[in-house]
Amino acid sequence: MSATPEFYVVREGDTLSEIAAMFHVALAQVKKWNPQIKNVNLIHPGQRVRVSEPTTVPVHDDEPFPGKDFFQSSVSSPIIEVMGWRLIDEGCSAYPDEPDLQWSEADRRSYAKWQRKLGFVGSDADGIPGRTSWEELHVPALHMSE
């Protein structure tokens, strides 16, 4: 059997307790390794959960800001879905159902709620992510090459 992976991608029906047990680690450790998870009872399919001790080399676990031009109706990406789940975690949902891969008006309205929560107003709260608000959201990185 191979070594324990660094991350596990949450599947429908998973709980953080079950994930911890699956990798033979204490729930307290999983919580410590995943400070971005504010509510251990609220995880989502597609979310990445660290399941082994971080390396001693600093790891940047947030998705880098993809640039304002990324957020267009023609864009479909897992980054958009994970961003949507983070917005829901932050209480900024304008989604009729669940977020998906396609950038949409629901994403823009949800992100505008996030910008207002951060204190942005006017055109700074237009729902199009900027670097400052994106970095505050802490969207988990999706290492696409994995």
CORPE-V634893 format. One record per residue. N is the residue number from 1. RES is the residue in three letters. SS is DSSP state (alpha for helix, beta for strand, coil for the rest). PHI is phi in degrees with one decimal (none if undefined). D_CENTER is the distance of its C-alpha to the mean C-alpha in Angstrom with 1 decimal. Layout:
((N | RES | SS | PHI | D_CENTER) (N | RES | SS | PHI | D_CENTER))
//
This chain:
((1 | MET | coil | none | 29.3) (2 | SER | coil | -78.0 | 26.9) (3 | ALA | coil | -63.8 | 25.2) (4 | THR | coil | -62.1 | 22.1) (5 | PRO | coil | -69.6 | 18.9) (6 | GLU | coil | -74.6 | 16.5) (7 | PHE | beta | -130.2 | 13.5) (8 | TYR | beta | -125.1 | 13.5) (9 | VAL | beta | -94.9 | 11.5) (10 | VAL | coil | -61.6 | 11.6) (11 | ARG | coil | -111.0 | 14.3) (12 | GLU | coil | -52.1 | 15.7) (13 | GLY | coil | 90.5 | 17.6) (14 | ASP | coil | -67.7 | 16.2) (15 | THR | coil | -122.3 | 16.3) (16 | LEU | alpha | -63.9 | 15.3) (17 | SER | alpha | -62.8 | 19.1) (18 | GLU | alpha | -65.9 | 19.9) (19 | ILE | alpha | -63.9 | 17.4) (20 | ALA | alpha | -58.4 | 19.1) (21 | ALA | alpha | -63.0 | 22.4) (22 | MET | alpha | -58.8 | 21.8) (23 | PHE | coil | -104.5 | 21.4) (24 | HIS | coil | 57.1 | 24.1) (25 | VAL | coil | -130.6 | 22.3) (26 | ALA | coil | -72.6 | 22.4) (27 | LEU | alpha | -56.0 | 19.7) (28 | ALA | alpha | -59.3 | 20.3) (29 | GLN | alpha | -67.1 | 19.5) (30 | VAL | alpha | -60.5 | 16.2) (31 | LYS | alpha | -62.6 | 15.3) (32 | LYS | alpha | -64.2 | 16.7) (33 | TRP | alpha | -76.0 | 14.8) (34 | ASN | coil | -128.0 | 11.3) (35 | PRO | coil | -62.8 | 11.9) (36 | GLN | coil | -71.3 | 8.3) (37 | ILE | coil | -86.6 | 9.1) (38 | LYS | coil | -79.9 | 11.5) (39 | ASN | coil | -123.9 | 13.1) (40 | VAL | coil | -66.0 | 14.0) (41 | ASN | coil | -92.9 | 15.2) (42 | LEU | coil | -130.8 | 12.0) (43 | ILE | coil | -123.8 | 9.8) (44 | HIS | coil | -130.0 | 9.1) (45 | PRO | coil | -53.9 | 10.6) (46 | GLY | coil | 93.5 | 8.8) (47 | GLN | coil | -71.4 | 6.3) (48 | ARG | beta | -96.4 | 7.9) (49 | VAL | beta | -120.8 | 10.1) (50 | ARG | beta | -69.9 | 12.7) (51 | VAL | coil | -120.9 | 16.0) (52 | SER | coil | -142.0 | 18.5) (53 | GLU | coil | -57.6 | 19.6) (54 | PRO | coil | -60.9 | 18.1) (55 | THR | coil | -68.4 | 20.8) (56 | THR | coil | -73.9 | 23.0) (57 | VAL | coil | -78.0 | 21.8) (58 | PRO | coil | -56.7 | 19.0) (59 | VAL | coil | -116.0 | 15.8) (60 | HIS | coil | -90.5 | 13.3) (61 | ASP | coil | -94.4 | 9.9) (62 | ASP | beta | -97.8 | 8.1) (63 | GLU | coil | -67.1 | 8.2) (64 | PRO | coil | -63.9 | 11.6) (65 | PHE | coil | -60.0 | 12.6) (66 | PRO | coil | -81.0 | 14.0) (67 | GLY | coil | 97.6 | 16.8) (68 | LYS | alpha | -59.1 | 17.9) (69 | ASP | alpha | -66.9 | 19.7) (70 | PHE | alpha | -66.0 | 16.7) (71 | PHE | coil | -89.4 | 16.0) (72 | GLN | coil | -134.3 | 19.0) (73 | SER | coil | -61.4 | 20.0) (74 | SER | coil | -81.3 | 21.0) (75 | VAL | coil | -90.1 | 17.5) (76 | SER | beta | -129.5 | 15.8) (77 | SER | coil | -158.6 | 12.8) (78 | PRO | alpha | -59.1 | 9.9) (79 | ILE | alpha | -60.1 | 8.0) (80 | ILE | alpha | -66.5 | 9.1) (81 | GLU | alpha | -65.1 | 8.1) (82 | VAL | alpha | -64.7 | 4.3) (83 | MET | alpha | -57.4 | 5.1) (84 | GLY | alpha | -59.1 | 7.4) (85 | TRP | alpha | -65.3 | 5.9) (86 | ARG | alpha | -65.5 | 4.7) (87 | LEU | alpha | -62.1 | 8.2) (88 | ILE | alpha | -62.5 | 9.7) (89 | ASP | alpha | -55.9 | 8.8) (90 | GLU | coil | -87.5 | 10.5) (91 | GLY | coil | 75.4 | 13.3) (92 | CYS | coil | -118.3 | 13.2) (93 | SER | coil | -88.0 | 13.5) (94 | ALA | coil | -124.3 | 16.3) (95 | TYR | coil | -83.1 | 15.5) (96 | PRO | coil | -71.8 | 18.7) (97 | ASP | coil | -131.3 | 17.0) (98 | GLU | coil | -112.0 | 13.5) (99 | PRO | coil | -65.9 | 11.4) (100 | ASP | coil | -134.2 | 12.5) (101 | LEU | coil | -75.4 | 12.7) (102 | GLN | beta | -91.2 | 15.3) (103 | TRP | coil | -63.3 | 15.0) (104 | SER | coil | -142.4 | 17.1) (105 | GLU | alpha | -62.0 | 18.8) (106 | ALA | alpha | -64.2 | 16.5) (107 | ASP | alpha | -63.1 | 13.5) (108 | ARG | alpha | -62.0 | 16.0) (109 | ARG | alpha | -64.6 | 17.2) (110 | SER | alpha | -64.6 | 13.9) (111 | TYR | alpha | -67.0 | 13.1) (112 | ALA | alpha | -61.6 | 16.7) (113 | LYS | alpha | -60.7 | 16.3) (114 | TRP | alpha | -63.3 | 13.6) (115 | GLN | alpha | -61.3 | 16.2) (116 | ARG | alpha | -66.0 | 18.9) (117 | LYS | alpha | -60.4 | 17.3) (118 | LEU | coil | -79.0 | 17.3) (119 | GLY | coil | 100.0 | 20.9) (120 | PHE | coil | -73.0 | 21.0) (121 | VAL | coil | -136.3 | 23.9) (122 | GLY | alpha | 56.6 | 25.7) (123 | SER | alpha | -67.4 | 24.5) (124 | ASP | alpha | -77.4 | 21.9) (125 | ALA | alpha | -119.7 | 20.1) (126 | ASP | coil | -87.4 | 20.5) (127 | GLY | coil | 90.0 | 17.0) (128 | ILE | coil | -97.1 | 16.8) (129 | PRO | coil | -57.4 | 14.2) (130 | GLY | coil | -116.7 | 16.1) (131 | ARG | alpha | -57.3 | 15.5) (132 | THR | alpha | -63.2 | 15.9) (133 | SER | alpha | -68.1 | 13.6) (134 | TRP | alpha | -61.9 | 10.8) (135 | GLU | alpha | -65.0 | 11.4) (136 | GLU | alpha | -71.6 | 11.5) (137 | LEU | alpha | -74.6 | 8.1) (138 | HIS | coil | 55.2 | 6.7) (139 | VAL | coil | -69.7 | 3.9) (140 | PRO | beta | -60.8 | 4.2) (141 | ALA | coil | -65.8 | 7.4) (142 | LEU | coil | -114.2 | 8.8) (143 | HIS | coil | -64.3 | 12.4) (144 | MET | coil | -61.7 | 14.2) (145 | SER | coil | -81.6 | 17.5) (146 | GLU | coil | -73.2 | 16.8))
//
